[in-house]
Amino acid sequence: MGIPTLISTSTASGASAVTISSGIDSTYDEYMFVFTDIAPGTDNKKLQWQVNGVDESGFNETITSTSWQAYHEEADGSNLAYDASFEQAQGTSYSNVSYAIGSDSDESGAGVMHLFNPASTTYVKHFYSRFSNYGYTPQMTDLFMAGYINTTTAIDEISFKMDSGNFDGVIQLYGIA
C-alpha cells in the first residue's frame, strides 16, 4: 500500500448524511475512507454509501457488489457466512458498508473503504470495504464488501448515510500515493 495523504475530515453530529463533494479527482488512483465512532441515532441501522458521476444529479450510479460477514455474540455464538442480503446486482440503491449498529453508548462502528480510479473515463470503478461494529443484538460483526461501480463516467461525489435516521461519527478521506 502507498502512503496515505489526508484530504478531508467530515464530522457528523446528528447528521442525516455526509456528502464529500471535493477532493475526489485524478490526483490519486486510490482513495481511502476511514470511518471512526459511527453511531446511529436509533438501534439496528446500517451505514450506506452511493456515488455521483461528474455533472450527474442524484446518487444513483449502478453498483454490483458482494459481501460476507463474521460475527461473535455475547452469548458465545459465532458464524462466518456469505450474506446475499447485502449485495447488489446492477442496482442503483445505496450500498451497505456496515451491519446493524446499535445505538447504546457502548455500541458503534469503525472501518475502511477503498475506491479505485474514480476519475477514470475508460474503466469501471472498483471498491472494497471492511467495517466492524457492535450491534444491537448484542454481537460484534465484521462485514466485508467488494464490487464495482458500473460506469465509465468519472466519479466526483460520495454520500454516506444510515439506512434511516441520523448518525454521529467521523469520516476521513485519504488519497493513496
N, C-alpha and C positions, 0 to 999 in steps of 0.2 A: 504494500500500500504506500502511496505517496504521502507527502506532507500536507496535513490539513491546514487551511487558512480560514479563519473566522471571517464570514462576510456580514452576517447579521444575527441579532438575537431578538426574538419576539416573546414577550411575556403576556400570557393570557391570565386575566383575573375576572372570572365570571363571564368569559367571552363565549359568544355563540360560534365563532370561527376565528382562525388566524390565517390571513392570506399573505403570502410572500410574493410580492409583485416586482421586486428588483433584485438584482444580483445573480439571477439565473440567465446566463448568456453563453457566449462562445469562449469565455475566458478559461474555463476548465472543461475537461472531458468527463469529469465525475464530480457529483455534488453529494454531500452527506448532510442529512438532517438528524440532529441529536435531540431526543425528547427527554426531558427531566421533570420529575414530580408531576406527571399528568394525572389530574384528579377530576372526575366528573362531578357535577352538582348533585346528581342522584345515582343510586345504585344501578349496576348492570348496564353500563354504557360502553360503547366501543369507539376508539379514536379511528377516524377515517380520513382519506385524502382523495383529491381529484386534481387534475391539471387543466390548464387552459393554453391553447395554442396562440402564437403571436397573431394579433389582430382578430382573434376569435372572441365570441361572447359566451358566457356560461361555462361552468366547469363540467364538461361532459365529453371528454375525449374517450375513445374506445380502449378498454383495458382487457387484457387476458391475463389471468393470474391463477396461482395455485397456492395451497398452504398446508402446513402440518403443525401440530402442537404437541407439547409435552406439558403435563401438569402433575402436581402433587398436592393432595388435600390435607388439611389439618388432621383429619381422621385417619390419615396414612394411606389412603387410596392413591393410585397413580396410573398414568396412561401415556402412551406415545402413539399418535394416530394422525393419519391424513384427515383433513377436515374440508370436505367438499362444500359445506355451507358458507365458507368464507371466500370461495373463488368466484371469478367472473369469466365468462366465455364470450368475448367480444361485447362486454357490457359497457354502459356509459354511466353507471351509478358510481357513487363514492366507494372506494375500496378500503377494506379494513386494514388497520395497522396493528390494532390490539385485540385481545379477547375482552370479555366482560370485566370492566374495572369496577371495584367497589367505591363507595363514597365516604366510608368512615375515615376518621383522622389517621388511622394506620394503614389505609388502603390507597395505592396509587400505582403508577407505572412509569417505565423508562425504556428507551430503545433507540435504535438507529435505523435509518433508511438511506439507501444509496440509489441515486438516479444517474444513468449514464448517457452522455452525449445529448442533452436536451436541446441544444441549438442546431443539431443536425437537420438538414432538409433533404437528406438522402435515405436515412435509416430510421427504423422504429426505435423507441427509447426503452431500454431495459432497466429493471429495478429489482431490488431485494430489500427485505427488512427483517429485523428481529426485535421483538418487543416483549418484555417481561412485566407482568403486573400481578398484584394481589387482588383477587376477585372477591365479589360479594358472597360467594358460596360456602365457606371460605377455602380458597385454594390459590396456589402460586402457579401461574400459567406462563409458558414461553411459546410465543406464536412466531412462526417463520412464514414469510410471504415472499413470492417471487413472480415475475412475469414481465410483460411489456405493454407499452402504450402504443397502440397500432395506428400511428400517424407519422408521416414524414414532414409534417409541419413542425417548425421549431416550437418548443415549449418555453414560456417565459413567466408563468404564474403557477403557484400551487396553493391549494386551500386545505386546511386541516380543521376538522370539526368532530364533535361527538355524533353518534347516530341519532341522538336527540338531546336537547338541553344544552347547558353551558358547561364550561370547564375552566380549570386553572392549570398552569404549568408553563414551562419554558421550552421553546423550540428554537434551536440554533441552526443556521445554515453555514456549511463549510464548503469551500472549493478544495478539491484534491489535486495537487500538482504532480 
